[in-house]
Amino acid sequence: DIEAIALFIQFIPLEGEVHDFFKPVTGQILHLLKGNGFLPTDPVMESCSSDDVLKVIIDLFRTQIGSGEESVIVWKQPSQLLRTSHDVIREYIPQTILSAAVNLHYLNSSLVSTISPDLCSQLAIGSMTIDHLIAVAEYALKSYHENRRNSFAGLNVSYDSYMDEEEEEATRQGKDSPHECFVEWIAHWLACVHIILEETRDVSAVTLSKIKKLPR
C-alpha cells in the first residue's frame, strides 16, 4: 500500500540524526532497506513491451497508452529507482523506454514530495541526469534505425519511395507516420534535456559534446 509506505518513510532515521547508543542502528536500518524492494514504481501498462521502443513512441502521439488497459506497480530496491518531479519527463520518457535504456524505474510520483533529498541520497535513489537522457536517446535512435532497416529490407523500391508510401498510408488513416512521431518525440526529448540542464546548471563542453555525438 503506497499510503502506508509514504507514512513509513517519514520515520526512517537519517545518519547524523541519531546519537549515542542507537547511532549504529541507523546504519543497519538503511543497509537493510537498500537491499529490499520496498519502494513502488510508477504504474506500467502490462501490454507495453520494451522490445519495440518505436511502437511505444508512436503510441505517445497516436493514442493514449494503456487506454482501458490494466496497469501494474512494481516494487524495487532504492538503487533501481530514479526520482523526478517533472511530469513532462515522465510523459515523454515513459517508464518502458527508461527501463529498457538504463535498467531503472521511476519512483512512484506520489512519493516524490514525501521522500527527502537526504533520504534519497542515503538510500541510493538516483535523480534524472543528462547521462540518463543521452542513454535513452541512443537506445531510441538505435531502435528506430533498426526498425526502419528491417521494414525496408527485401522491398524492391528505393528508401525514399518507401518513406513516401509510409507517409501516404498514415495520411489516409488520419495519423502521423512513424517518422513524424519519432521526430516529434525528439523535440520533446530536447525539452527534457533543457529541463535537466537548467536544473543541474550543467552547460559544460563535455555535456554538449555528448549530445552532438548522438547518432543521426
Beta strands, then each sheet from edge to edge (+ up, - down):
strand 1: 39-40
strand 2: 44-45
strand 3: 71-72
strand 4: 75-76
strand 5: 81-83
strand 6: 105-106
strand 7: 126-127
sheet 1: 1+ 4-
sheet 2: 2+ 3-
sheet 3: 6+ 5+ 7+
end
